[in-house]
Amino acid sequence: MSIDELPQLINVARGEMSLVGPRPTLPYQVQRYDSRQRSRLSVLPGLTGLAQVHGRNRMSWPERIEWDLTYVENQSLRLDLAILLSTVRTVLNGDGVGGHPRRDPIAQEEGPPRPMPGIPPRIRLAKPDIGEEEVDAVREVLTSGMLTGGPQNAAFEREFACRHGAIHGVTFASGTAALAAMLLAEGIGPGDEVIVPSMTFVSTATSVCHVGATPVFADIDPRSFNLDPGVIPRLITRRTRAVMTVHYAGQPGELDALLDVCADNGLALLEDAAEAAGAEYRGAPVGTFGTSAMFSFTPTKNITTGEGGVVLTGDAETADKLRLLRNHGQRRTYEHALIGYNWRLTEMQAAIGRVQLRKLDTILARKRANATWMSDRLERVPGITPPYQASHARSTHMLYTCLVHAGRDAVLDFLLSRGIEARIYFPPAHRQPIFASRQAHLPVTEQAAAKMLSIPMHSRLTPEELMDIADTVEEAVGQARTAR
């Protein structure tokens, strides 16, 4: 939008254009549209739009169309006001009023533009594989009248445990609740310490706090980002009760070495397998190596129940205690054997979980194929290292986390500006404000965290989207290296 476009305000006054919308389209361009792209014509063209505020002059033709389609699909007064505000701010700053400068005047001059608020990306980081089967399963539960504590939970527990070679499974309302229950079932509480990695979602550590114990942060392997067994011995004190390993991104930790160090020191090994449903270590499913293991079913996971979790264990007494903790400590109606909680998973969620579990192997096959293709592609790109894959393990690729060796934040911003969702998984837990007083020294974790970047790797990615992601990552990394 520049001074020579101001006469188009007359078209706005006539009702032939809008202030915000896709840019006007020429007849020869319309002839190139497919059926989806023709929806761009369902709204009036505008003086400014999403493509303009995201750097239209630097975009390819398909990218401009995608931003216009995003606008059409999400059109609202709030969005229009956000676009107008960005446009007016740029004009008042003196940009874009003297004709077309070298760069798009609506785009920010300093670094890649940030995505507009409220705009979903073109390519999501995660996308649950939900279909009519899940809808039918929920409908069946709703019409049955039994919404909690029924046959769906029992069947989901049995089927999930069987899939992972475990004897017992106990469902929970969330993975965080499952972690706390797993610790309580081991008798861990005030005065105890549990060794955990810092490269994890914060609930690995806060669940230890929930039961009154103290998390002790340990450093990681620089390739897998998993807990380094070699650092554990020097962290053990007389108060240490357990080691909780996290299978980061679905890549199994070094379970043989972890079992050895725990056995040598009389500690329980607990698995935070939140991201690892279907992962394998030396041909065996994770979740059965430790005393107990927790799996999570949030929407970013490979299979989901919306929210939810499950604990697997081979010990009947532990399973019994987990069930008591989940349901107010109630052994019979109104007979409470211990202080428990309302941590129950609903029957609707369990029904969804059963359908999702039947899809797990197909989802993993797609993700593994996608990850193999992406790693082959990015290995040829200087300045970025794709995820490490141990030869003796099979990852679920719940996350696809690369190391960007220069300008990681600039690469992240560039991807977001192109409509590709990316994220830093995870800011180290020991650096969170709630743990600032601990002053843990974890050099490998902090060095990795400064370079880590997770890009989309869900099972519903198309070949075209994979190519788009790879090309955009290569362009972003190239620009970041040049800017050094």
Secondary structure, DSSP 8 states (H G I E B T S, - for coil): --GGGGGGHHHHHTTSSEEESS----HHHHTT--TTGGGGGGS--EEE-HHHHTTGGGS-HHHHHHHHHHHHHT--HHHHHHHHHHHHHHHHTT-SSSS--SS-TTS-SSSS----TT---SB-S------HHHHHHHHHHHHHS--BSSHHHHHHHHHHHHHTT-SEEEEES-HHHHHHHHHHHTT--TT-EEEEESSS-THHHHHHHHTT-EEEEE-B-TTT-SB-GGGSGGG--TTEEEEEEE-GGG----HHHHHHHHHHHT-EEEEE-TT-TT-EETTEETTSSSSEEEEE--TTSSS--SS-EEEEES-HHHHHHHHHHHBTTEEETTEESS---B---BHHHHHHHHHHHHHHHHHHHHHHHHHHHHHHHHTTSTTEE-----TTEE---SS-EEEESS-HHHHHHHHHHTTB--B-S---GGGSGGGGGG----HHHHHHHTTEEE----TT--HHHHHHHHHHHHHHHHHHHHT-
